[in-house]
Amino acid sequence: MILIKDGRLIDPKRGIDDVLDILIEGKKIKKIGKYQRSDDYERIIEAKGMIVSAGLVDVHVHFRDPGFTYKEDIASGARAAAKGGYTTVVCMANTKPAADNEDTIRYILEEGEKTGIHVLTCAAVTKGLKGKELTDMEALKACGAAGFTDDGIPMMDEKLVKQAMEEARRLDVPISFHEEDPAFIENNGINQGEVSKTLGIGGSPALAEDVLVARDCMLALHTGAKVNIQHISSQNSVKMVRLAKEMGAHVTAEVTPHHFSLNEDAVLKYGTLAKMNPPLRTRMDRYEIIEGIKDGTIDIIATDHAPHSKEEKDRPLTEAPSGIIGLETALALGITKLVRKGHVTIMQLMELMSLNPAKLYGLDRGYIDEGADADLVIFSEGERWKVESFASKSSNSPFLGEELYGKVKYTICAGKIVYEDGAGD
């Protein structure tokens, strides 16, 4: 048994914010209360001054496996997740081969079982991620797909999108969309605005996102599907999601830490390390994103963890791939940029990073209770630390070298300590 002693337990599901002890037996939380230290426990974690919350859940990661394992693989991605406080992740389908078939889905899940955390995966909506023909969604769900997405590639055939939503509703699974219409994009990864003008790059306007978000919000309303808008970046898109929710659509929206932490000016400072799809946008877009987080329009913080090699990111700005890693800095960015700035409470942050992501996929996780899975993160909210190294195979992050608040001390998954700060360093 493991005793977590004197931690500040934060549980948004039950509204608990109190100093309590947690007793873990096997894979479950056995008791919550006040207990004496004794030799009966195989481990006592002294958590005084630390926060104990449900393990974080990330609904949007790229582990690059199969196909691109020089960037990341399932084992290294899981280590990065554990270091960041995550106990559950959902992989995207843009692997090679794409996760559009049962063999690839089974491979990802089987490799995930070898890690210390819960590794789930989405399946592709369309065969080969080509946007032309739907996959056998029913068969892919039956073999373990948690949901569906062609993330990385927008779906442009409106009738096919509607058909996919209808099938997702029938199967009672979430379907997620990457919203960028290529018709309006000259160079992706950089916002079309003052910075792109300075650099002489056409860029990607917010319009490219807005038109598809508007389309899919209305299709969600009419189909009744559970639709997730991925990595939202535009102020108008936030407003459209808000309206769609008011109209009764089952729409959720996720935001990345980099989109609530940075704006397009970061490209001038960090170069390709600030290039991602959708791009970092204006100060006003960032402001409206934070407002959307505060009023509940944006439900989920998801990392869009996107590893690339140094050689790839060292290419010229218009040639380098888009995306940054995020699992190991997400919690600290949430604390530094949202909690410490007074935008949300630590309770609300845990809702955004654990409870709500679990709800999207219908997972019985994201909360702390007796009898629940012993998936926990223990962190020091006020501890300042410098981002210096990563458990990920890649290091493509604009936050490398930054000082942030909020240090993960322990990650516990299924009753086992899968990360301990300082152990093995």
Secondary structure, 3 states (H helix, E strand, C coil): CEEEEEEEEEECCCCEEEEEEEEEECCEEEEEECCCCCCCCCEEEECCCCEEEECEEEEEECCCCCCCCCCCCHHHHHHHHHHCCEEEEEECCCCCCCCCCHHHHHHHHHHHHCCCCEEEECECCEHHHCCCCECCHHHHHHCCCCCEECCCCCCCCHHHHHHHHHHHHHHCCCEEECCCCHHHCCCCCCECCHHHHHHCCCCECHHHHHHHHHHHHHHHHHHCCCEEECCCCCHHHHHHHHHHHHHCCCEEEEECHHHHHCCCCHHHHHHHHHCCCCCCCCHHHHHHHHHHHHHCCCCEECCCECCCCHHHHCCCCCCCCCCCCCCCCHHHHHHHHHHCCCCCCHHHHHHHHHHHHHHHCCCCCCCCCCCCECCEEEEEEEEEEECCCCCCCCCCCCCCCCEEEEEEEEEEECCEEEEECCCCC
